[in-house]
Amino acid sequence: MTEDSGIIKKQGDTFKTANESVIFKQQNVWYYTSPNGDRVGPFRYQSEARSSLEQFLSQLKDRLSIE
């Protein structure tokens, strides 16, 4: 297992984050699961899925710190 920016490589084209979100490839496009289990995507590149997930988590943290 290798760690890169909070994303831990699990197996093949599947990555699991510290918050239990998963980035995965299906039919040549990338998706991620949000912390509540919703599938988000498709993204053409794994880097786009990762960036979108990071942005989503950042917005979620901001919302939680405001409330």
C-alpha positions in Angstrom: 0.0 0.0 0.0 1.3 3.4 -0.9 0.0 6.7 0.4 -0.2 9.9 -1.7 -2.0 13.1 -0.5 -4.2 11.1 1.9 -5.2 8.6 -0.7 -4.1 5.0 -0.1 -3.7 2.7 -3.1 -5.7 -0.4 -2.3 -5.8 -2.7 -5.4 -5.4 -2.1 -9.1 -7.5 0.9 -10.2 -9.2 1.4 -6.8 -8.1 3.9 -4.2 -9.4 4.4 -0.7 -9.1 7.6 1.3 -8.7 8.1 5.0 -12.4 9.1 5.2 -13.5 5.8 3.6 -14.3 7.4 0.2 -13.2 5.3 -2.8 -11.9 6.3 -6.2 -12.4 3.6 -8.8 -12.3 3.0 -12.5 -15.3 1.4 -14.3 -15.7 1.0 -18.1 -12.6 3.3 -18.7 -13.9 6.2 -16.7 -13.4 7.2 -13.0 -15.8 7.6 -10.1 -15.6 8.2 -6.4 -17.9 7.4 -3.6 -18.8 10.2 -1.2 -18.6 9.6 2.5 -22.3 8.7 2.6 -21.8 6.2 -0.2 -23.1 8.1 -3.2 -21.3 7.4 -6.5 -20.1 10.6 -8.2 -18.8 10.8 -11.8 -17.9 9.9 -14.4 -14.5 11.6 -14.8 -12.3 11.0 -17.8 -9.1 10.9 -15.6 -8.3 9.6 -12.2 -6.8 13.0 -11.3 -10.1 14.7 -12.1 -12.0 12.4 -9.7 -9.4 13.0 -7.0 -9.6 16.7 -7.4 -13.4 16.7 -7.3 -13.4 14.5 -4.2 -10.8 16.8 -2.5 -13.0 19.9 -3.4 -16.1 18.1 -2.1 -14.4 17.2 1.2 -13.1 20.7 1.6 -16.5 22.3 1.1 -18.0 19.7 3.5 -15.4 20.6 6.2 -16.1 24.3 5.7 -19.9 23.8 6.1 -19.3 21.7 9.3 -17.0 24.3 10.9 -19.6 27.1 10.2 -22.5 25.3 11.8 
